[in-house]
Amino acid sequence: MFEALQKKKLGVRILLGVVLGLISIGMLVYLIPGQGSSTGSRADTVAEVGGQPITILEVQHQLQRLSSGGRIPKALEPLYAQQIVKQLVYQRLLEMEAQRLGLRVTDQERAERIRAVLPAAFVGDSFVGMERYAADVRDRFQMDVPEFEELVRQGLLEEKFRRLVTDGISVTPEEVREELQRRNEKIKIEYVVVKPNELESKIAVSEADLAAYFEKNKGRYVVPERRVVRYALLDTNQLQQRITVTDGELRAAYNESIDRYRVPNRVRASHILFKTVGKTDAEVEEIRKKAEEALKKAKRPGAKFDELAKQYSEDTSKDKGGDLGWILQGQTVPEFEKVAFSLAPGAISDLVKTQYGFHIIKVMEHENARTQSFEEVRGAILAPLLAEKAERLAAEETNKISAAIRKSSKVSLDEIAKEFHLTVGETRPVAANEPMPELGRAPRFGETVFQLRVGDLSAPIRTDRGYVVLSVKEIQPAHPGTLAEVRDRVTSDIRR
């Protein structure tokens, strides 16, 4: 065991190369204010990596997302902001080093990860559509589709980078012994979980307390400037309803991507796992006996394999009766694969030993390699083609909208909306850091709205709903808050 762990000498050279690369890149990073800051840097730049700025707006955007729903206390926001800056610097460094090493994430890899993370976006092999997909992303991750897909890409890139580093780590026998000892030593800890939010909600605050605290701390409670925004939305989902995709276009797309629809040999299998990792020879023998007893029960006429899996298996699949779903060739360890692909549907294997332990395998279905027919994947082809056509049409329309706005400074939002068949709406009064859920999510909203004068029109801005033109209807100046306006903030401050 020790000798096997010591064989990866090549990885040490890779690890050193990566670390040295990161150190050299790290020398290009500076924080503002601080040592080595550039006199030519913009005032809204908080850090710079390899000549690429990290702006206050980026930090505020991430902080706003974390703060939504009260997930972090107001008093801790400065600390979170520091951590966000560090994370953004780390991401920039990772991107630069990955580019230097030739690491990249393909669209196919990202699509497969999205399918694994958000299976609700697909019904069988068919995409549910951009509208439902965007809604699922908003509901589950509180972000728009472009931001979500970029985070998926960043996560995959980091995984590739970590594998490049850790695959080359050398381990000494002494380090292995220490780690085995650490993992097998057990201690008993008694603890109490205290949730500050629950405690705060139980603290009673009287009207007299509110009034006294507010009177003493009036200067802290300023109501920020707020703006009422009118908008005209070009909804890409509505555009899709005006678009047709011909059968010829669908078949052409099918033929161009025929490799995507080739299904390799696969089996749908269940298993019962008896783990032997880290066990002594004597313990492995006892585990074998237990597995053989379960095997006898599994092979009895009328035996319910799923119930036995729930009773005996030590794999996470036990809660699903041992069901592993469809397994492709090359997807699992060779010993398991060889047996699983040789069994007939309904058959149960003898004990199969792998690096994880002893398996009892049952195969439910076996499907030979084939190419899915056009009719099978028609729906899966249609959805992205509609989305692609809608995006092209939206881009053409936004170019025309931008030209119309540039042509005349006197054109109104209603005139633009009427000419280009846009949906008009109005927001509640919003501060600079508040989201506008009516419009979807886009990082430029707050920045753009607070640069406009009343009646001015913005250029079209991309959101997860489409493209939107903004116009400020009313500006409510910042002012000292009354107790009625800031009552919730005062109550929260007293409880803390």
Secondary structure, 3 states (H helix, E strand, C coil): CHHHHCCCHHHHHHHHHHHHHHHHHHCCCEECCCCCCCCCCCCCEEEEECCEEEEHHHHHHHHHHHHHHHCCCHHHHHHHHHHHHHHHHHHHHHHHHHHHHCCCCCHHHHHHHHHHHCHHHEECCEECCHHHHHHHHHHHHCCCHHHHHHHHHHHHHHHHHHHHHHCCCCCCHHHHHHHHHHHHCCCCCCCCCCCHHHHHHCCCCCHHHHHHHHHHCHHHCEECCEEEEEEEEEEHHHHHHCCCCCHHHHHHHHHHCHHHHEECCEEEEEEEEEECCCCCHHHHHHHHHHHHHHHHHHCCCCCCHHHHHHHHCCCHHHHHCCEEEEEECCCCCHHHHHHHCCCCCCCECCCEECCCEEEEEEEEEEECCEECCHHHHHHHHHHHHHHHHHHHHHHHHHHHHHHHHHHCCCCCHHHHHHHHCCEEEECCCECCCCCCHHHCCCCCHHHHHCCCCECCECCCEEECCEEEEEEEEEEECCEECCHHHHHHHHHHHHHC
